[in-house]
Amino acid sequence: MPLWLIQLGEVVFGGVGSGLYGMLLFALVAVFIGGLMVGRTPEYLGKKIEAFEMKMASIAILLPSAAILIGTAAAVLSTTATASVSNPGPHGFTQILYAFSSASQNNGSAFGGLSVNIPFYNYGLALAMLVGRFGVILPVLAIAGSLARKKVTPESLGTLPTHTPLFVAVLMGVVLLVGALTYLPALALGPIAEQLALR
């Protein structure tokens, strides 16, 4: 569960720093989906959410995921990278998955037992950190600039309220669906398979 929360971008339990803008990205996606469901132009904080904001939000959500999953796949395919794993099998896969997840979305730590002081991990984790951190910051700044230029739209009957339990449910659904659909296959190969093997 902690690994999955890292992969979601620390949006649960108020992750410091990137957790805030990660949750705002998910909120924009939830507003967009909710607005389309009621047949109105999506609005958030009085600003219309249009195609540009959704493209930037999609990029910001997909880039860290790509850094984690592509980095993990490259490490599993590399013989020098797998030689650094202390425990082969699902635990070793979890070690690699955690290293790339933490580099891209958290503090850059690694499981004990994974020797990351080889060129593959030094450069690979640095690239994952660069993509996972700055790859998110740039689209978020583009969204902020775009929303700052827009005029405030007065609320109407068609505006989706973002302070109701219904919106909270839609937001939780978006976070869970995006997180589950993105990371569940990788988690099934690592920590879930290891847990099932212990029983």
C-alpha positions in Angstrom: 0.0 0.0 0.0 2.7 2.5 0.8 4.4 1.8 -2.6 1.1 2.4 -4.4 0.6 5.7 -2.5 4.1 6.8 -3.6 3.2 5.9 -7.2 -0.1 7.9 -7.0 2.1 10.9 -6.4 1.6 11.3 -2.6 -1.9 12.7 -3.2 -3.4 10.8 -0.2 -2.9 12.1 3.3 -1.6 15.5 2.1 1.7 14.7 0.6 4.0 17.7 1.0 4.9 19.7 -2.1 4.1 17.7 -5.2 1.2 15.9 -3.5 -0.7 19.2 -3.6 -0.4 19.9 -7.3 -0.8 16.1 -8.0 -4.2 16.3 -6.2 -5.1 19.5 -8.2 -4.3 17.7 -11.4 -6.6 14.8 -10.4 -9.2 17.5 -9.4 -9.0 19.0 -12.9 -9.5 15.6 -14.5 -12.5 14.9 -12.1 -14.0 18.3 -12.9 -13.6 17.7 -16.6 -15.2 14.2 -16.4 -18.0 15.5 -14.1 -18.7 18.5 -16.3 -19.0 16.4 -19.4 -21.3 14.0 -17.6 -23.8 16.8 -16.9 -23.4 18.3 -20.4 -21.7 21.6 -19.5 -18.3 23.1 -20.0 -16.2 22.1 -17.0 -15.3 24.8 -14.6 -13.0 24.9 -11.6 -12.6 27.8 -9.3 -14.6 29.9 -11.7 -12.4 29.2 -14.7 -13.4 27.1 -17.7 -11.4 23.9 -18.1 -10.7 23.5 -21.8 -8.6 21.2 -24.0 -5.2 22.8 -23.2 -5.6 22.3 -19.5 -6.7 18.7 -20.0 -3.7 18.0 -22.3 -1.3 19.4 -19.7 -3.0 17.6 -16.9 -2.7 14.3 -18.9 0.9 14.9 -19.6 1.7 15.7 -16.0 -0.1 12.5 -14.8 1.4 10.3 -17.5 5.1 11.4 -17.3 5.9 10.1 -13.8 4.0 6.9 -14.6 6.1 6.4 -17.7 9.3 7.1 -15.8 8.4 4.5 -13.2 7.2 1.7 -15.6 9.7 2.2 -18.4 12.6 2.5 -15.9 11.5 -0.7 -14.2 11.1 -2.5 -17.4 14.5 -1.4 -18.6 16.1 -2.5 -15.3 14.4 -5.9 -15.5 15.7 -6.4 -19.0 19.3 -5.4 -18.1 21.6 -8.1 -16.8 23.8 -5.6 -15.0 20.7 -4.1 -13.2 19.3 -7.4 -12.2 22.7 -8.5 -10.9 22.3 -5.8 -8.2 19.2 -7.4 -6.8 19.8 -9.3 -3.6 16.7 -11.4 -3.7 15.5 -12.6 -7.2 11.8 -13.1 -7.9 8.9 -10.9 -6.8 10.9 -9.3 -4.0 13.7 -8.3 -6.4 11.1 -6.9 -8.8 9.6 -4.9 -5.9 13.1 -3.6 -5.1 13.5 -2.3 -8.6 9.9 -0.9 -8.8 10.3 0.9 -5.5 13.6 2.5 -6.6 12.1 4.0 -9.7 8.8 4.9 -7.9 10.7 6.7 -5.2 13.0 8.4 -7.6 10.2 9.6 -9.7 7.6 10.5 -7.1 9.2 10.7 -3.6 12.6 11.1 -2.0 14.8 8.9 -4.2 15.4 6.1 -1.6 15.8 2.4 -2.5 15.1 -0.8 -0.7 17.9 -2.3 1.4 19.4 -5.1 -0.6 19.4 -3.3 -4.0 22.8 -2.1 -5.0 22.0 1.0 -6.9 25.6 2.3 -7.0 26.2 1.2 -10.6 26.0 3.4 -13.7 22.7 1.9 -14.9 20.9 2.9 -11.7 22.8 6.1 -11.2 21.8 7.4 -14.6 18.4 5.7 -14.8 17.2 6.9 -11.4 18.5 10.4 -12.1 16.5 10.4 -15.4 13.4 9.1 -13.6 13.8 11.9 -11.0 14.2 14.5 -13.7 11.2 13.3 -15.7 9.1 12.7 -12.6 9.7 16.0 -10.9 10.3 18.5 -13.7 8.1 16.7 -16.2 5.2 17.5 -13.8 6.2 21.0 -12.8 6.3 22.4 -16.3 2.7 21.3 -17.3 1.4 22.4 -13.9 3.0 25.9 -14.5 1.4 25.9 -18.0 -2.0 25.2 -16.5 -1.5 27.9 -13.9 -0.6 30.4 -16.6 -3.5 29.5 -18.7 -6.0 29.7 -15.9 -4.5 33.0 -14.7 -5.2 34.6 -18.1 -8.9 33.5 -18.1 -11.7 35.6 -16.8 -13.8 34.3 -13.9 -17.1 32.8 -15.1 -20.0 33.4 -12.8 -21.7 30.2 -11.3 -24.8 29.0 -13.0 -27.2 26.1 -12.5 -25.0 24.0 -14.8 -21.9 24.5 -12.7 -20.6 21.3 -11.0 -20.1 22.1 -7.4 -16.7 21.0 -6.2 -17.5 21.2 -2.4 -20.0 18.3 -2.2 -19.7 14.7 -1.3 -20.6 13.8 -4.9 -17.5 15.6 -6.2 -15.3 14.0 -3.5 -16.6 10.6 -4.7 -15.8 11.4 -8.3 -12.4 12.7 -7.3 -11.7 9.5 -5.4 -12.9 7.4 -8.3 -10.5 9.2 -10.7 -7.5 8.8 -8.4 -8.3 5.1 -7.8 -9.0 4.3 -11.4 -6.0 6.1 -12.8 -3.8 4.6 -10.1 -5.2 1.1 -10.4 -5.2 0.9 -14.1 -1.6 2.3 -14.3 0.2 0.4 -11.6 -1.8 -2.7 -10.8 -0.1 -5.0 -13.3 3.4 -4.0 -12.0 2.2 -4.3 -8.4 0.8 -7.8 -9.2 4.2 -8.9 -10.4 6.0 -7.7 -7.3 4.5 -7.0 -3.9 1.2 -8.8 -4.5 2.8 -11.9 -5.9 5.3 -11.9 -3.0 2.5 -11.6 -0.4 0.5 -14.4 -2.1 3.7 -16.7 -2.1 4.1 -16.2 1.6 0.7 -17.7 2.4 
